[in-house]
Amino acid sequence: MVRADETPEVKRRSFRNFLSSVRYSIEGFMAALRHEPSFREDLIFAVLLVPLAIILPVNAVSTALMIASLILILIVELLNSAIEWIIDYLRPEQHPLAKRIKDMASAAVFLSYINCIVVWTIMLWPNNSVWHRLFG
């Protein structure tokens, strides 16, 4: 515990710490690939649509928004999976609060999909210049 008259020690980050963080992130990504079918499905969805976002005749900002909306789905799915694993680890038996927590995390994934649909719809709306460039 830090006393009021002491300054807390500043955590120093070394390149070794950075490499360890990257390794842990890759391990987490691989764990999600191995153990989470929903994450694998979301990843396939993103892998199929990212090239489409890149080749569509939209400006760079639109492309970035379309890709970011796909990556957001992956991020939220990873968090959802982590929450579910924590709940299952801490309380393997059925409990109404555990169900509520899992349902809320699932709702976050659902909202990220809605966000993606809205972004892509706005960017590809027929009145938008994309259609004129493709078929005009």
C-alpha positions as CSV (number, residue, x, y, z in Angstrom):
1,M,0.0,0.0,0.0
2,V,1.3,3.4,-0.9
3,R,1.2,6.1,1.8
4,A,-0.1,9.5,1.0
5,D,3.4,11.1,1.2
6,E,5.0,8.5,-1.1
7,T,4.8,8.5,-4.9
8,P,3.8,5.2,-6.5
9,E,6.5,3.4,-8.3
10,V,6.2,3.8,-12.1
11,K,6.0,0.6,-14.0
12,R,8.8,0.5,-16.6
13,R,8.1,-1.3,-19.8
14,S,11.0,-3.0,-21.5
15,F,11.1,-4.5,-25.0
16,R,11.0,-7.9,-23.3
17,N,7.7,-6.9,-21.6
18,F,6.4,-5.8,-24.9
19,L,7.3,-9.1,-26.6
20,S,5.7,-11.0,-23.7
21,S,2.5,-9.0,-24.2
22,V,2.5,-9.8,-27.9
23,R,3.1,-13.5,-27.2
24,Y,0.2,-13.6,-24.6
25,S,-2.1,-11.9,-27.2
26,I,-1.2,-14.4,-29.8
27,E,-1.8,-17.2,-27.3
28,G,-5.3,-15.7,-26.6
29,F,-6.1,-15.4,-30.2
30,M,-5.1,-19.1,-30.8
31,A,-7.1,-20.2,-27.8
32,A,-10.2,-18.5,-29.2
33,L,-9.6,-20.2,-32.6
34,R,-9.3,-23.6,-30.9
35,H,-12.1,-23.3,-28.4
36,E,-14.6,-20.8,-29.7
37,P,-16.7,-21.8,-32.7
38,S,-18.4,-18.4,-32.7
39,F,-15.1,-16.6,-33.0
40,R,-14.1,-18.9,-35.9
41,E,-17.4,-18.0,-37.7
42,D,-16.9,-14.3,-37.0
43,L,-13.3,-14.5,-38.3
44,I,-14.4,-16.2,-41.5
45,F,-17.0,-13.5,-41.9
46,A,-14.3,-10.8,-41.5
47,V,-11.8,-12.6,-43.8
48,L,-14.4,-12.8,-46.6
49,L,-15.5,-9.1,-46.3
50,V,-12.2,-7.3,-45.7
51,P,-11.1,-7.9,-49.3
52,L,-14.5,-6.8,-50.5
53,A,-14.2,-3.6,-48.5
54,I,-10.7,-3.0,-50.0
55,I,-11.7,-3.5,-53.6
56,L,-15.0,-1.5,-53.5
57,P,-14.7,1.9,-55.1
58,V,-15.1,3.9,-51.9
59,N,-12.8,6.4,-50.3
60,A,-10.2,5.4,-47.8
61,V,-12.3,6.6,-44.8
62,S,-15.2,4.5,-45.9
63,T,-13.0,1.5,-46.4
64,A,-11.5,2.0,-42.9
65,L,-14.9,2.3,-41.3
66,M,-16.1,-0.9,-43.0
67,I,-13.0,-2.8,-41.9
68,A,-13.2,-1.4,-38.4
69,S,-16.8,-2.5,-38.1
70,L,-15.7,-6.0,-38.9
71,I,-12.8,-5.9,-36.5
72,L,-15.1,-4.6,-33.8
73,I,-17.1,-7.8,-34.1
74,L,-14.0,-9.9,-33.4
75,I,-13.0,-7.8,-30.4
76,V,-16.5,-8.0,-28.8
77,E,-16.6,-11.7,-29.5
78,L,-13.3,-12.2,-27.8
79,L,-14.5,-10.2,-24.8
80,N,-17.8,-12.2,-24.8
81,S,-16.0,-15.5,-24.8
82,A,-13.7,-14.4,-22.0
83,I,-16.7,-13.3,-19.9
84,E,-18.4,-16.7,-20.5
85,W,-15.2,-18.6,-19.6
86,I,-14.9,-16.6,-16.4
87,I,-18.5,-17.2,-15.4
88,D,-18.2,-20.9,-16.1
89,Y,-15.0,-21.1,-14.1
90,L,-16.3,-19.2,-11.1
91,R,-19.8,-20.5,-11.1
92,P,-20.2,-23.8,-13.1
93,E,-23.7,-24.3,-11.7
94,Q,-26.7,-22.5,-13.2
95,H,-27.5,-19.2,-11.6
96,P,-29.8,-16.4,-12.8
97,L,-27.1,-13.7,-12.5
98,A,-24.6,-15.8,-14.4
99,K,-27.2,-16.1,-17.2
100,R,-27.9,-12.4,-17.1
101,I,-24.1,-11.6,-17.4
102,K,-23.7,-14.0,-20.3
103,D,-26.8,-12.7,-22.1
104,M,-25.5,-9.1,-21.8
105,A,-22.2,-10.1,-23.2
106,S,-24.0,-11.8,-26.1
107,A,-26.1,-8.7,-26.6
108,A,-22.8,-6.7,-27.1
109,V,-21.9,-9.1,-29.9
110,F,-25.3,-8.7,-31.4
111,L,-25.0,-4.9,-31.3
112,S,-21.5,-5.1,-32.9
113,Y,-23.2,-7.0,-35.8
114,I,-25.9,-4.3,-36.1
115,N,-23.2,-1.7,-36.1
116,C,-21.5,-3.5,-39.0
117,I,-24.7,-3.8,-41.0
118,V,-25.5,-0.1,-40.5
119,V,-22.0,1.0,-41.5
120,W,-21.9,-1.2,-44.6
121,T,-25.5,-0.2,-45.6
122,I,-24.6,3.5,-45.3
123,M,-21.4,3.1,-47.3
124,L,-23.1,1.0,-50.0
125,W,-26.5,2.7,-50.1
126,P,-27.8,3.0,-53.7
127,N,-27.9,6.8,-53.6
128,N,-24.2,6.7,-52.5
129,S,-21.7,7.2,-55.3
130,V,-20.5,3.6,-55.0
131,W,-23.3,2.4,-57.2
132,H,-22.7,5.1,-59.8
133,R,-19.0,4.0,-59.9
134,L,-19.8,0.3,-60.2
135,F,-22.7,0.5,-62.7
136,G,-22.7,4.1,-64.0
